[in-house]
Amino acid sequence: MRTFQAFGLGMATALLPGIAQAQPAEVVEGALNSGDTAWVLMSAALVLLMTMPGLTLFYGGLVRAKTFLSVLIQVGAIAAVASVLWVMVGYRLAFGEVTTGWLGGGDTWMLNNTLNILRPDYDISERTFALFQLTFAAITPALMVGAWVDRARFGWVIGFCALWGLIVYVPVAHWVWGGGWLSAMGVKDFAGGIVVHTTAGVSALVIAALLGKRLGFPKTLMLPHSPSLTMAGAALLWVGWFGFNGGSALAANDDATTAIINSHLSASMAALTWILIERIKVGKPTSVGFATGAIAGLATITPAAGLVSPGASIVIGIIAALACFPMIQIVKQKLQIDDSLDVFAVHGIGGITGSLLLAVFLHPEVGGAGYDEGSSMISQFAAQGIGVFTVAAWSALATTLIALLVGLVFPMRVSEDDEREGLDLASHGERAWELD
């Protein structure tokens, strides 16, 4: 068998010059942990479940019926483009084995030279790790869709998100997770409070401001056309988040278990707190409120999921609702920014809040994983603050430039007639519901 393999490799080398160089230098299948690998692969599937169908149904139920399909195709197309770009160039720049502190480097373009290579410090392969991270790169720009529903041009959305993934998401992922300069400062982000939710939340707010308000906002009542779909989408997001946070342990171990327990508790407590606030303020708890509160709790626990105690996650869930609920009114009423589905208030504020709370609940006396040697609650809080501020500032600046640049080729906003007709028909020639 070995002779046959050697003969085959020799023939391939002769027929296709350079193929030998593309072979991995080290085959490590025997060193892989099959349990860890299976868990990370399943987690990748769960994160993709969050994107399609979870996010599409959650957002789709919140918009008016005439815009439902446009939300679904935008989320799907963004995830598809982000996935291709991640394999082509994104993974190498985010997690390349060589780092300048700002971007990764090496010879892993198109995932070349990653076959059967063990990921450093873990018992999974490089490609397993790359696949898991791909799903994060796919869902993060898709989160922003909620900020521009009803009025963003499809061509602009795809062009903007493609560049945003490479210019905003990829560098930040490297700074925090890929051995970059924020990681060297001690910034911690277990599963994406900074890398995912801060980047997407802040960028969504900027885009909503640049695009302007929907026709009729804020005087016209724009009710969700299907709260039942929103609840179904939230349920899929809730379950899928177990892969998002639990999979970030990159092993089938107690860190993964802790992350899942904490995610569930924070979502539960935030959802309950949210509907209690609704009961006090508006008189009735709503299904949309329950769903939104759960997502706020999940976003807020994400940066700390595997690093704090279950008790701390309950407190974090309460704080998540108390922080995110009023921010919806601040953004829409005081700032007069039409962030249509509250991406900044839920994901941005949730991610930022959880990233800062991590410094407090990391303390071992409250069941946290403890601080790095030489660090304390104060120094960790300072590091988290620097990380959040820097990433938020970069996200806002880069988003503005990318949006305006892409707008030179594809206008950002559809015409008023198209907006009145609804993007399902105007942009895609379809209706979600044919009721006649």
PyMOL commands that set and color helices and strands:
alter all, ss='L'
color gray80, all
select helices_A, chain A and resi 2-15+19-22+29-31+34-62+65-95+109-111+126-147+154-177+181-185+193-211+227-249+254-281+287-304+310-334+343-361+364-366+377-407+416-421+423-428
alter helices_A, ss='H'
color red, helices_A
select strands_A, chain A and resi 98-99+104-105
alter strands_A, ss='S'
color yellow, strands_A
deselect
rebuild
show_as cartoon
